[in-house]
Amino acid sequence: MPPELAEPPLQPGEPSVDSRLIPGIFVVAFLALILGAMVWAWRGRRRRDAAIPALPTAPESLHPILTADVFYVATSRAGQPLERLALPGLGFRARAELIVATEGLLLQIPGEHPVFIPADRLADASTATWTIDRVVESDGLIRVRWSTGIPTPDFAESYLRLIESPRQTEVLEAIRRLGTAGTAPAGPSTKEN
């Protein structure tokens, strides 16, 4: 081997490649273990939530009242904002288009099937400050409570954040007019005290 390609000799106290390789392997193995645990937990959550019936598909012709660009945050069990539900089309945070129509709510998330919540399953709409993995300014989220169609969990709550926050009152009132307010028990507040 030509002398210019040879590795320089180790200086006293300098770590060898072997002494750095073993901790590196442990770090990579630990990260792989954490990632595997996350995948395993998510699959378990999807199996648990598979008992919740799929929401119906949107009717062919909707009669929109308004549309809004939103950031879909999460869907959780009603009254348990830290207990995420893994439902088809509602599993991951993303930008979305919300269509409030006389027939119900249509949430279109890129890369997901559209999610339609019929008006007769809407229970209430209110504001919130926090839910799982999201805390915002006071009343910065819209919380939509809707019936899952089964006894347990009987209601779910989906959280949305408007991209254009000045329209929040308009969107909130449109959703409230659609739903049958008062059919669901009020859940604990997710507002700051």
DRENDO-1510 file (C-alpha; in Angstrom, 1 decimal, always signed):
<recs>
REC; n; res; u; v; w
REC; 1; MET; +0.0; +0.0; +0.0 .
REC; 2; PRO; +1.4; +3.4; -0.9 .
REC; 3; PRO; +2.4; +5.4; +2.2 .
REC; 4; GLU; +0.0; +8.3; +1.5 .
REC; 5; LEU; -3.0; +5.9; +1.7 .
REC; 6; ALA; -1.9; +4.3; +5.0 .
REC; 7; GLU; -3.8; +5.3; +8.1 .
REC; 8; PRO; -1.7; +7.3; +10.5 .
REC; 9; PRO; -0.8; +5.5; +13.7 .
REC; 10; LEU; -3.1; +6.1; +16.7 .
REC; 11; GLN; -1.9; +8.6; +19.3 .
REC; 12; PRO; -1.9; +7.6; +22.9 .
REC; 13; GLY; -5.4; +8.0; +24.4 .
REC; 14; GLU; -7.1; +8.3; +20.9 .
REC; 15; PRO; -10.1; +6.0; +20.6 .
REC; 16; SER; -9.8; +3.2; +18.0 .
REC; 17; VAL; -12.5; +2.5; +15.4 .
REC; 18; ASP; -13.6; -0.5; +17.4 .
REC; 19; SER; -14.2; +1.6; +20.5 .
REC; 20; ARG; -16.6; +3.9; +18.5 .
REC; 21; LEU; -18.2; +1.1; +16.6 .
REC; 22; ILE; -19.7; -0.8; +19.5 .
REC; 23; PRO; -21.5; +2.3; +21.1 .
REC; 24; GLY; -22.7; +3.2; +17.6 .
REC; 25; ILE; -24.2; -0.3; +17.1 .
REC; 26; PHE; -26.0; +0.1; +20.5 .
REC; 27; VAL; -27.5; +3.5; +19.5 .
REC; 28; VAL; -28.8; +2.1; +16.2 .
REC; 29; ALA; -30.2; -0.9; +17.9 .
REC; 30; PHE; -31.9; +1.2; +20.5 .
REC; 31; LEU; -33.4; +3.5; +17.9 .
REC; 32; ALA; -34.6; +0.4; +15.9 .
REC; 33; LEU; -36.2; -1.0; +19.1 .
REC; 34; ILE; -38.1; +2.3; +19.7 .
REC; 35; LEU; -39.3; +2.5; +16.1 .
REC; 36; GLY; -40.4; -1.1; +16.3 .
REC; 37; ALA; -42.3; -0.4; +19.5 .
REC; 38; MET; -44.1; +2.5; +17.9 .
REC; 39; VAL; -45.1; +0.5; +14.9 .
REC; 40; TRP; -46.3; -2.3; +17.2 .
REC; 41; ALA; -48.4; +0.1; +19.3 .
REC; 42; TRP; -49.9; +1.8; +16.3 .
REC; 43; ARG; -51.0; -1.6; +14.8 .
REC; 44; GLY; -52.5; -2.5; +18.2 .
REC; 45; ARG; -54.4; +0.7; +18.2 .
REC; 46; ARG; -55.7; +0.1; +14.7 .
REC; 47; ARG; -56.9; -3.4; +15.7 .
REC; 48; ARG; -58.6; -2.0; +18.8 .
REC; 49; ASP; -60.4; +0.8; +16.8 .
REC; 50; ALA; -61.4; -1.6; +13.9 .
REC; 51; ALA; -64.7; -2.2; +15.9 .
REC; 52; ILE; -65.8; +1.3; +15.1 .
REC; 53; PRO; -67.8; +1.2; +11.9 .
REC; 54; ALA; -66.5; +3.1; +8.9 .
REC; 55; LEU; -68.1; +6.4; +8.2 .
REC; 56; PRO; -70.4; +6.4; +5.1 .
REC; 57; THR; -69.2; +7.7; +1.8 .
REC; 58; ALA; -70.2; +11.2; +0.9 .
REC; 59; PRO; -73.4; +11.6; -1.3 .
REC; 60; GLU; -72.9; +12.2; -5.0 .
REC; 61; SER; -74.1; +15.7; -4.8 .
REC; 62; LEU; -73.3; +17.9; -1.8 .
REC; 63; HIS; -74.9; +21.2; -1.1 .
REC; 64; PRO; -71.9; +23.2; +0.4 .
REC; 65; ILE; -72.6; +25.9; +2.9 .
REC; 66; LEU; -68.9; +26.8; +3.2 .
REC; 67; THR; -65.4; +25.5; +2.6 .
REC; 68; ALA; -62.3; +26.2; +4.6 .
REC; 69; ASP; -58.6; +25.2; +4.6 .
REC; 70; VAL; -57.9; +23.5; +7.9 .
REC; 71; PHE; -55.1; +21.6; +9.7 .
REC; 72; TYR; -56.6; +18.2; +10.8 .
REC; 73; VAL; -55.1; +17.5; +14.2 .
REC; 74; ALA; -56.5; +14.3; +15.7 .
REC; 75; THR; -59.6; +12.3; +16.5 .
REC; 76; SER; -60.0; +11.0; +20.0 .
REC; 77; ARG; -62.6; +9.3; +22.3 .
REC; 78; ALA; -65.1; +11.9; +23.5 .
REC; 79; GLY; -64.0; +13.4; +26.8 .
REC; 80; GLN; -60.5; +11.8; +26.5 .
REC; 81; PRO; -58.5; +14.1; +24.3 .
REC; 82; LEU; -55.3; +12.2; +24.9 .
REC; 83; GLU; -56.8; +8.9; +23.6 .
REC; 84; ARG; -56.2; +9.0; +19.9 .
REC; 85; LEU; -58.5; +6.9; +17.6 .
REC; 86; ALA; -56.8; +5.3; +14.6 .
REC; 87; LEU; -59.7; +5.5; +12.1 .
REC; 88; PRO; -59.4; +5.2; +8.3 .
REC; 89; GLY; -58.7; +8.6; +6.9 .
REC; 90; LEU; -58.3; +10.2; +10.3 .
REC; 91; GLY; -55.1; +8.6; +11.6 .
REC; 92; PHE; -52.5; +11.3; +10.9 .
REC; 93; ARG; -52.2; +15.1; +11.1 .
REC; 94; ALA; -52.3; +16.9; +7.8 .
REC; 95; ARG; -53.6; +19.9; +6.0 .
REC; 96; ALA; -57.1; +19.3; +4.6 .
REC; 97; GLU; -60.1; +20.9; +3.0 .
REC; 98; LEU; -63.2; +21.0; +5.2 .
REC; 99; ILE; -66.6; +21.3; +3.4 .
REC; 100; VAL; -69.6; +22.1; +5.6 .
REC; 101; ALA; -72.6; +21.0; +3.6 .
REC; 102; THR; -76.3; +20.5; +4.4 .
REC; 103; GLU; -75.7; +16.7; +4.3 .
REC; 104; GLY; -72.8; +16.8; +6.8 .
REC; 105; LEU; -69.0; +17.5; +7.0 .
REC; 106; LEU; -66.6; +16.4; +4.4 .
REC; 107; LEU; -62.9; +16.3; +5.3 .
REC; 108; GLN; -60.5; +15.9; +2.3 .
REC; 109; ILE; -57.0; +15.0; +3.4 .
REC; 110; PRO; -54.5; +14.6; +0.6 .
REC; 111; GLY; -53.5; +10.9; +0.2 .
REC; 112; GLU; -56.5; +9.7; +2.2 .
REC; 113; HIS; -60.0; +8.7; +1.3 .
REC; 114; PRO; -62.5; +11.6; +2.0 .
REC; 115; VAL; -64.1; +11.4; +5.4 .
REC; 116; PHE; -67.8; +12.2; +5.6 .
REC; 117; ILE; -69.6; +12.7; +8.9 .
REC; 118; PRO; -73.4; +12.8; +8.2 .
REC; 119; ALA; -75.3; +15.7; +9.8 .
REC; 120; ASP; -77.4; +13.3; +11.8 .
REC; 121; ARG; -74.3; +12.0; +13.5 .
REC; 122; LEU; -73.0; +15.4; +14.5 .
REC; 123; ALA; -73.6; +16.1; +18.1 .
REC; 124; ASP; -71.8; +19.4; +18.9 .
REC; 125; ALA; -69.0; +21.8; +17.9 .
REC; 126; SER; -67.0; +23.9; +20.3 .
REC; 127; THR; -63.5; +25.3; +20.8 .
REC; 128; ALA; -60.6; +23.8; +22.5 .
REC; 129; THR; -57.0; +24.7; +23.4 .
REC; 130; TRP; -55.4; +21.3; +23.4 .
REC; 131; THR; -55.6; +17.7; +22.3 .
REC; 132; ILE; -53.1; +14.9; +21.9 .
REC; 133; ASP; -49.8; +16.3; +20.5 .
REC; 134; ARG; -51.1; +19.8; +20.0 .
REC; 135; VAL; -51.5; +22.8; +22.3 .
REC; 136; VAL; -52.5; +26.2; +20.8 .
REC; 137; GLU; -53.7; +29.6; +22.0 .
REC; 138; SER; -56.9; +29.7; +23.9 .
REC; 139; ASP; -59.8; +28.4; +21.8 .
REC; 140; GLY; -57.5; +27.9; +18.8 .
REC; 141; LEU; -59.0; +24.5; +17.8 .
REC; 142; ILE; -62.5; +23.5; +16.7 .
REC; 143; ARG; -63.7; +20.3; +18.4 .
REC; 144; VAL; -66.4; +18.4; +16.5 .
REC; 145; ARG; -68.2; +15.8; +18.5 .
REC; 146; TRP; -69.9; +13.0; +16.5 .
REC; 147; SER; -71.5; +9.7; +17.0 .
REC; 148; THR; -69.5; +6.6; +16.2 .
REC; 149; GLY; -72.6; +4.5; +15.7 .
REC; 150; ILE; -71.7; +2.0; +18.5 .
REC; 151; PRO; -72.1; +1.9; +22.3 .
REC; 152; THR; -68.4; +2.1; +23.2 .
REC; 153; PRO; -67.0; +4.6; +22.4 .
REC; 154; ASP; -70.3; +6.2; +21.6 .
REC; 155; PHE; -68.9; +9.5; +20.6 .
REC; 156; ALA; -65.6; +10.7; +19.1 .
REC; 157; GLU; -64.1; +14.2; +18.8 .
REC; 158; SER; -62.2; +15.5; +15.8 .
REC; 159; TYR; -60.0; +18.5; +16.2 .
REC; 160; LEU; -59.4; +21.0; +13.5 .
REC; 161; ARG; -57.3; +24.2; +13.3 .
REC; 162; LEU; -58.3; +26.8; +10.7 .
REC; 163; ILE; -55.6; +28.1; +8.4 .
REC; 164; GLU; -57.5; +31.4; +8.2 .
REC; 165; SER; -58.3; +31.9; +11.9 .
REC; 166; PRO; -60.6; +35.0; +11.4 .
REC; 167; ARG; -63.1; +32.5; +9.9 .
REC; 168; GLN; -63.3; +30.3; +13.0 .
REC; 169; THR; -66.6; +31.7; +14.3 .
REC; 170; GLU; -68.2; +31.4; +10.9 .
REC; 171; VAL; -67.1; +27.8; +10.5 .
REC; 172; LEU; -68.0; +26.9; +14.1 .
REC; 173; GLU; -71.5; +28.3; +13.7 .
REC; 174; ALA; -72.1; +26.5; +10.4 .
REC; 175; ILE; -71.1; +23.2; +12.0 .
REC; 176; ARG; -73.3; +23.8; +15.1 .
REC; 177; ARG; -76.3; +24.6; +12.9 .
REC; 178; LEU; -75.8; +21.2; +11.2 .
REC; 179; GLY; -75.6; +19.1; +14.3 .
REC; 180; THR; -78.2; +18.2; +16.9 .
REC; 181; ALA; -76.6; +20.1; +19.7 .
REC; 182; GLY; -77.2; +18.6; +23.1 .
REC; 183; THR; -77.4; +15.0; +22.1 .
REC; 184; ALA; -74.0; +14.2; +23.5 .
REC; 185; PRO; -73.0; +14.7; +27.0 .
REC; 186; ALA; -70.5; +17.6; +27.4 .
REC; 187; GLY; -67.0; +16.2; +27.8 .
REC; 188; PRO; -64.3; +17.7; +30.1 .
REC; 189; SER; -62.9; +21.0; +28.9 .
REC; 190; THR; -59.6; +21.1; +27.0 .
REC; 191; LYS; -59.3; +24.8; +27.6 .
REC; 192; GLU; -56.8; +26.4; +29.8 .
REC; 193; ASN; -58.0; +27.2; +33.3 .
</recs>
